[in-house]
Structures are given as structure tokens and as C-alpha cells.
Amino acid sequence: MRRLRRSEAIRSLVRETRLHPGALIYPLFLCPGEGVRKAIGSMPGVFNLSVDEAVKEAEQCAELGLGGLLLFGLPAEKDEQATGAWADGGIVQTALRELKKNRRLDSLVMISDVCVCEYTSHGHCGVVKRDGDHFEVENDPSIALLAKTAASHARAGADIVAPSDMLDGRVAAIREALDEGGFEQTPILSYASKFSSAFYGPFREAADSAPQFGDRKSYQMDGANLREAMREIELDLAEGADMLLMKPAMPYLDVLHEARQRFEVPMGAYQVSGEYSMLHAAFERGWLEPERTMMESLLSIRRAGADFIVTYFAKDAARVLG
């Protein structure tokens, strides 16, 4: 076996799995204001960006040959109806219009995250009904808000809408809203098996989306359940999902691999904030070699079956890949 490992040229020739910049998606956190570039303490090198700064960041991503951007919004105000999520003047909608005007960004696919946790005053992914200490995210009123949000993103120029809430029936509701609005050609990238995970911690600082009470275990998936994840995927595809996104990546590579064996649609994985931050913590202490570890972590996701990867390492990895 070692005959085919003797030199880098031979190893490259027989390499089974390859990464390329066009398969990497970079998340952007959009906030109100102008000239804002606010560092996120738990995520080195990641920032909350005003729209003008986001355009500059996007231009850099296009120059590096990245495949696209995943857009998250931080509204100026929050309320129980998540008005900032679906308002035509919302932060994501405003950013989409500016990004789509810039012809230098034509190579980037603009993907909008469709959820309302960043926009609700309570931090949950929908309309909440409370009775003392008990609360419930009401499913059908919530998916109506998600459908409005997706339609508003499409009007603003989103190439793909990506529902991440994990409420039942949201893909069908979004497909109907898009079709009724004349956006039959806008694909849905469904977070079809999004697990309730400890690895989302730093993201909640970045997006200011931590729940004010309770948790999200009643709608995000139990991390113990692979077969349930396959049922979730089947349902979302039946409702009209065009693509799938697995989240998190590293702790759930078996789920990604199983889905790749069963389903023929385009499939990605999200290397989430906790994965990124824990690697950076090890880099800062000198425990791991940064470039080699970063590339190995991404290669493992690709090898498990991801056609594309959402990652905060996207720019750094693109520079390595050339």
C-alpha cells in the first residue's frame, strides 16, 4: 500500500476526496448602522457587520472563489411577532438588495437563513404561548411567519432560502408562499436534520439569539436519533425541499453519511460556531497546528458526503487551496 504514498505527486494523483473554494459557504452576521465591524469575542476573526462592511467582505469572498454566503440578521428592534424578519426594510432584505446590485459578486450564491429567533423578543423560533413556567412554540402561526420571511427574502434577491427552525410543515408553507409570489424558481435549502446541540453556543452571541427562557429541545432534534433524522429528511423532500443542510457537522458525520447513502439531492453540512471556536482555542494554546487541523476537519465533512460546507473557515481554507 505504501507504494502509492511515496511522494506528494503520487498522493495527489490517487487522492479520493478533494476540497475546492467553490464548495465553501461563508456565513455573514448583518447588523444596523454604517462602518460597523464588531468583533465576536467567542469566534476569533468573525464580526457583526453593517451592510456597507458586509459588501466589502463579500467582495473578498468573491475574489477568493467561494461558492456563496449565508446571511443572518440582527435587527435594531425585536418583538413577539418577529417583524424584523419579514419586513421589506429588514436588515437581511436591505443587505440582499445591496449585494445583488454589485456585479463583482455575481459568482456568489446568496443564501438567506429563514428563522425568527434573532428577531423575537424571547429568542425562540416562532410564536410562543406561555402559561406560567410552561411555554410552547405554536407550530402553525409560526410557519406562517417563516413563509412571509422567505417570500420577503426572495423579493429582495435571495438566490436560495434556507429554513433552519425545525418546525413541522415549514417547507411546504414556504414553497407555497414562494410560488404564489412568483418565485417558483427559488430553491429551498432545508436544515432538514438540525440537532439540539451544545455546539451552537458561540453563534448565540454572534446572532444575539439565545432563548430568554427554556430551550429548543421541543423542536430541534434529539442528538441520539439517526433514524428520526432520516424521516425528517424524507418529509422535507416530500414537501418540496431542493437541497439539504446538516447541522452540526463534526458530531453528526454519521448522520451526514447515512443521508448521503439514501438521498440523491445536493447536500451540505454546517461546521457550526462551537466547532470553529474550540479549534481556535486549541490553536491559541499551541495544541493543534492551525492550517493542517482546519483542512483535515473540512476534508472529513466532505468525505462523509457533503457537496458543500458552510464554515467560518471558508476564507482561510480558500487561501490554502489557492
Summary of the structure (lengths in Angstrom):
residues: 322
radius of gyration: 19.3
end to end distance: 29.4
largest distance: 68.6
contacts: 1089
relative contact order: 0.14
helix: 45%
strand: 20%
